[in-house]
Amino acid sequence: MRQLYYTPEYAKTGDVIPFYNERTKQFENYYLKNWNPDAPKDQIVYGWHRIVTKDLRTYQEVPTNIQGGTGSVFYEDGLYHMFYCTFDREPAAQWARHATSRDLVHWTDIPEEKFGPDGEIYRTSDWRDPFVFWNKEESCWWMLLAARENGTTERNGCVALCKSDDLSHWTYHKPLYSPHMHQGAYECPDLFRMGEWYYLVFSSYTDGFATYYRMSRSLSGPWIRPDRDTFDSRAFYAAKTGSDGKHRYIFGWNPTRGENGWGFDPGTDFGADYKSWNWGGSIVTHQLVQHEDGTLGVRPCESVSGAFETSVTELFAPLTGNWMVDTEKTSCSVQEGYSAAIGSHQIPEQCCIRASVSYEGKPQAFGMALQVDEHFDFGYYLMFEPDFSRIELRSGLRMYEQGGQMFPYAVEMERAFVMEPGRDYQLELYIQGSLAVLYIDRDVAFGFRMYNWKNRRIGLFASDGGICVKNCTILTEEE
């Protein structure tokens, strides 16, 4: 069975460096590979790996000889250019680097062109992830970097700016974006234009963990923060964009869990669902959608949404509450208490679940439960919460005392989503093993992981309100 979301054997996908090759008419991307502890020693090759794809789903992978961190790749005057970063340990230092190639496989580093922060505009602690592009307005090359600005507080994360006429010698300029908001450098900066708008994309790992974007009608700003300024949930990071000339896509990684690489896991083992996130996981690619006001949404790639050929209609049986059930619609209008219903089919290992859902009244929460049984306790709950204008994921341990001890806060995982009663929302949930990505109206994405529970069923629920689910189907691929 072909994967929906690329996950290398014995490894995790880290940051993706998108590159659409106009000469071959396909994405010839690169990524940083994070090997698993159980990887066979004779298979481990560190550094950048090249992944070629024609459909944004199936990849052919080969390693390169480049050892370093995230950057950018482009073609200019018969030569491919790679800008990347390297790290020194003693003394600690970060460097922007330049390499060239004629075949995208064999790269020649230019050691005399490496450079770090100036120590005046930018602190010497952070200088990585260079993104280089030609600025037509100024007729020169621009380089954006993850950096920290010299300032009065520790909230100095920024997108640094350097300029060059020849791709070899760079001058320092004040940051392109420096909101004095976060304590860490803004990682994996990316910039593109779509219509009348410029978009600045970056990732932050302090006071949140997500890929963000800002928008402006000019490269000189101001950079506007949209109401929903992320592309996905916390489980989508280090995302960068690439275009094939027809559509623009954003490539990020949905992290795995369980290695305790940061040393944060609780002493008691409650299963992988309750372990810290790893660095890297599986490549998740969204197609960008531009709204009339310039804000952005995302939808599934055609190679993912069009992968399924077989479907079965999901029928639900009431557990609690007053339900009305037929082959096309399942609804419950009880306005007091918790109503639950259970589906009839086991959730396949890889599938798509599609349905439309609406609500009435003022429910505390409503939504879909995954990998549950008739006890309606352990599993995963996709909760729509109108009063908080959000969608939330809660896992089964939250239903018990140990969950209250482990999660001393109200929300486990959330994303902003404004909703209104009586409106049908189209849901598409793509599942690949532990990985899941929910799309709402092919505009809002919410990715997550499910480890502890599998081979169980779908559930529906509403708390102090009504829910109506229509045309719920489970789609699978023919093998």
PyMOL commands that set and color helices and strands:
alter all, ss='L'
color gray80, all
select helices_A, chain A and resi 41-43+111-113+272-274+302-305+386-388+396-399+401-406
alter helices_A, ss='H'
color red, helices_A
select strands_A, chain A and resi 11-17+20-21+26-35+48-53+60-63+69-76+79-88+93-101+108-109+122-135+140-149+157-164+171-177+187-194+197-204+210-216+237-243+248-257+277-290+296-300+310-313+316-320+323-325+329-332+338-346+350-360+365-372+380-385+390-395+413-416+425-432+435-440+444-449+457-463+466-476
alter strands_A, ss='S'
color yellow, strands_A
deselect
rebuild
show_as cartoon
